Structure formats: structure tokens, C-alpha cells
Amino acid sequence: MQPSSPARRPAAKAAAPAAGGSVSATEAPVIPITDQPRLLVLDGHSMAFRAFFALPADKFSTSNGQHTNAIHGFTSMLINLIKEQQPTHIAVAFDVSDESTHRKTEYSEYKGGRNETPAR
């Protein structure tokens, strides 16, 4: 009896780079499943920002008016990434925006060229 080979997913079509030249996580090629551990590392603030502005706040809020669109969108994206990429481990990083970050101490212009977050 031959040992079974690891499951493989159908080959994904190569995604065309977005306007900025990068491919988003949901457009990334699907990697064949192996027995090796797989770590999925996510930029939490980027995903939350994207989710917040992707979904209409007036359609996603509690009875008290608290917006839940970012939570809903973030969770939806996370679930889709887990289904598509099937990682064995996940790490989500959130950068601190205050002055306590070592990056700001070492490089005073850290995040200095960014535009202000758009107001809703």
C-alpha cells in the first residue's frame, strides 16, 4: 500500500497586482496543504481599517448606536483567510499609535508621512 500524499488544493490563478503593486491577502495564491506547520501573520490595524471603510456603518451598529462594521468585516476576512489558507497557527499584530512605541523613539518621523485617518 502506498502512503497517501498530502492533500492539495486546486491551483489558484495568479492575481494581478492591485494599484499599489501589491496583492491583497484575499487575492494571494492558495498554497498547497502540507504536513508542515503554517503560520498566518496578519496586520490587524490594516484589516480593521479596511473593514471599517468597506462596510456602511449605518447598516452595522448596535441598538445603542455603536458601530460594528469593522468587527464584522474583520471577522469575515479572518474566517475567509483561515478557510483559504488553512494555517496551523495565526498571529495578528496591532501597532500602537501613541508615543510609547520604540519606533517613534528611534525614528521621530515614524508614520510622519501618513495622511490623517478619514473621518466618518
C-alpha positions as CSV (number, residue, x, y, z in Angstrom):
1,M,0.0,0.0,0.0
2,Q,1.4,3.4,-1.0
3,P,1.5,6.2,1.6
4,S,-1.1,8.9,0.8
5,S,0.3,12.2,-0.4
6,P,-0.7,15.4,1.4
7,A,-4.0,17.0,0.2
8,R,-3.6,19.6,-2.4
9,R,-5.8,22.4,-3.4
10,P,-6.6,23.3,-7.0
11,A,-4.1,25.7,-8.3
12,A,-5.1,29.3,-8.0
13,K,-5.0,31.7,-10.8
14,A,-2.3,34.3,-10.3
15,A,-3.8,37.5,-9.1
16,A,-3.0,40.7,-10.9
17,P,-1.3,43.2,-8.5
18,A,-3.6,46.0,-7.1
19,A,-3.0,49.6,-8.0
20,G,-0.3,49.9,-5.3
21,G,1.6,47.0,-6.8
22,S,0.8,44.5,-4.1
23,V,-1.6,41.6,-3.9
24,S,-4.2,41.7,-1.1
25,A,-4.5,38.7,1.3
26,T,-7.7,37.6,-0.3
27,E,-6.1,37.6,-3.7
28,A,-3.0,35.8,-2.7
29,P,-2.4,32.4,-4.4
30,V,-3.5,29.4,-2.4
31,I,-0.6,27.4,-1.1
32,P,-0.8,23.6,-1.3
33,I,-1.5,22.0,2.1
34,T,1.4,20.0,3.5
35,D,2.1,18.4,6.9
36,Q,4.4,21.4,7.8
37,P,3.1,23.9,10.3
38,R,1.9,27.1,8.7
39,L,1.9,30.5,10.3
40,L,-0.5,33.2,9.0
41,V,0.7,36.6,10.1
42,L,-1.8,39.5,9.8
43,D,-1.6,43.3,10.1
44,G,-4.6,43.8,12.4
45,H,-4.9,47.5,12.0
46,S,-4.8,47.3,8.3
47,M,-7.5,44.7,8.2
48,A,-9.7,46.7,10.7
49,F,-9.2,49.9,8.8
50,R,-10.1,48.2,5.5
51,A,-13.2,46.5,7.1
52,F,-14.4,49.8,8.7
53,F,-14.5,51.7,5.4
54,A,-15.7,48.7,3.4
55,L,-19.0,48.3,5.2
56,P,-21.6,51.0,5.8
57,A,-21.7,52.0,9.5
58,D,-25.4,52.7,9.4
59,K,-26.1,49.0,8.5
60,F,-23.8,47.6,11.2
61,S,-24.5,49.1,14.6
62,T,-25.9,48.1,17.9
63,S,-29.2,49.4,19.3
64,N,-27.1,52.0,21.2
65,G,-25.5,53.2,18.0
66,Q,-22.1,51.6,18.5
67,H,-20.6,50.8,15.1
68,T,-19.8,47.1,14.5
69,N,-18.9,47.2,10.8
70,A,-15.2,46.9,11.5
71,I,-15.7,43.9,13.8
72,H,-18.0,42.2,11.3
73,G,-15.7,42.9,8.3
74,F,-12.5,41.9,10.2
75,T,-14.1,38.6,11.4
76,S,-15.4,37.9,7.9
77,M,-12.0,38.5,6.4
78,L,-10.3,36.4,9.1
79,I,-12.7,33.5,8.5
80,N,-12.2,33.6,4.8
81,L,-8.4,33.6,5.2
82,I,-8.5,30.7,7.5
83,K,-10.7,28.7,5.1
84,E,-8.5,29.6,2.1
85,Q,-5.0,29.3,3.6
86,Q,-5.7,26.7,6.3
87,P,-2.9,27.8,8.7
88,T,-1.9,25.7,11.7
89,H,-1.1,28.9,13.7
90,I,-2.3,32.6,13.4
91,A,-0.7,35.8,14.7
92,V,-2.4,39.2,14.4
93,A,-0.3,42.2,15.1
94,F,-1.7,45.6,16.2
95,D,0.7,48.6,16.2
96,V,0.4,51.1,19.0
97,S,-0.4,54.6,17.8
98,D,0.9,56.6,20.9
99,E,4.4,57.9,21.6
100,S,5.4,54.8,23.6
101,T,6.5,52.8,20.6
102,H,10.2,52.2,20.3
103,R,9.9,53.0,16.6
104,K,9.0,56.6,17.4
105,T,11.9,56.9,19.8
106,E,14.4,55.6,17.3
107,Y,12.9,57.4,14.3
108,S,11.0,60.6,15.1
109,E,9.4,60.7,11.6
110,Y,7.8,57.2,12.0
111,K,4.4,57.4,10.4
112,G,5.0,61.1,9.8
113,G,4.1,60.9,6.1
114,R,0.7,59.3,6.6
115,N,-2.5,61.1,6.0
116,E,-4.9,61.6,8.8
117,T,-7.4,58.8,9.2
118,P,-10.5,59.9,7.3
119,A,-13.5,61.0,9.5
120,R,-16.7,59.0,9.1
